[in-house]
Amino acid sequence: MTGGDNKAEAGVRVLGGRMSPFTMRARMALELRGVAYELLEESFEPRKSDRLLAANPVYKKIPVLLLPDGRAVCESAVIVQYVDEAWPAAAGAAPLLPEDPYQRAMHRFWTAFVDDKFWPALDGASLAPTPEARAEAAAEARAALRHLEEAFAALSNGGAFFSGAAPGLLDIALGCFLPALRACERLSGAVLLDEAATPLLKKWSEWFAGVHAVKALLPETDEVVGFTRFLQAKFGVAGAN
């Protein structure tokens, strides 16, 4: 599978999984910068591949960006920033990080918030062991989204995205979790992106999901629901739908 239009970079590969939001994050960056790549699907059962263990011996996780010269870049947020710097003019695309140092710092800060606060809460809202724990996690996810609503108002400068006129690092960082968020809402019946509490993010989610470079990477909600149910059964989630 390939993405992007720059055939000169056909040696770029991504170790990952199509359903993995973190893999989606790395792929979104490549697509938005017009960099051609190949997705190498990783299977974790019965064990992680030797290829993955060799490419990411520290964390042993996907995604990994494999460069044409054999070097590897690990961790999805790091990959996005590497892509922004390594292919600054690919297809004439907009930068993924603002030029202003303070604004860059703010986008990195909120990206870390997404990974450290929002994603664990969203994950717990689907996969925590008890209904009570899942409800508590859903409340934490809504609280995190309210913080991100305020960040959007401060950073977007009236534009459709956190980065203004075009998607950037923070848009990708949060947007890769939209399929999981929609699946969680359907399974739990809990509203996370509430139009009353987070109207800016609600509209942003629609804009982001409609971006041409992003749309094809987002799995359908039914597929993510099925995958989440598989994980719930695997981990023995009590009282799951």
Sequence and secondary structure as in RCSB ss.txt:
>XXXX:A:sequence
MTGGDNKAEAGVRVLGGRMSPFTMRARMALELRGVAYELLEESFEPRKSDRLLAANPVYKKIPVLLLPDGRAVCE
SAVIVQYVDEAWPAAAGAAPLLPEDPYQRAMHRFWTAFVDDKFWPALDGASLAPTPEARAEAAAEARAALRHLEE
AFAALSNGGAFFSGAAPGLLDIALGCFLPALRACERLSGAVLLDEAATPLLKKWSEWFAGVHAVKALLPETDEVV
GFTRFLQAKFGVAGAN
>XXXX:A:secstr
 EESSBGGGTT EEEE TT HHHHHHHHHHHHTTB EEEEE   SSS  HHHHHH TTT  S EEE TTS EEES
HHHHHHHHHHHSTTGGG   SS SSHHHHHHHHHHHHHIIIIIHHHHHHHHHSSSHHHHHHHHHHHHHHHHHHHH
HHHHHSTTSSBTTBSS  HHHHHHHTTHHHHHHHHHHH   SS TTT HHHHHHHHHHHT HHHHTTS  HHHHH
HHHHHHHHHTT TT  
